[in-house]
Amino acid sequence: MAEPINLNKARKARAQTAAKTAAKANRVRFGRTKAERSVSKLEAENAARALDRTKRED
């Protein structure tokens, strides 16, 4: 005969696993440090400035 399981514990364990998976995905998607964000912002500003300098005025 199989060992009986506690359905509440099984449900909570499944929910915890799902939460950990979602947290891992969010760390990949949003997990950048403030320094990395500021560097990428400066790079974007420099690229936009360089593009504006090369535009011709009609």
C-alpha angles and dihedrals in degrees: 000000000000123000112260116243131213106243093203091057091046091050092048092047091052091049091049091051091051091049092051091051092050091047091052091052091049092050089056093045101041104016103112125130122239090251092054091049092050092048093051090046091053091048091052092049091049091049091050091048091050090050092050091051092055096049119108122228113228 
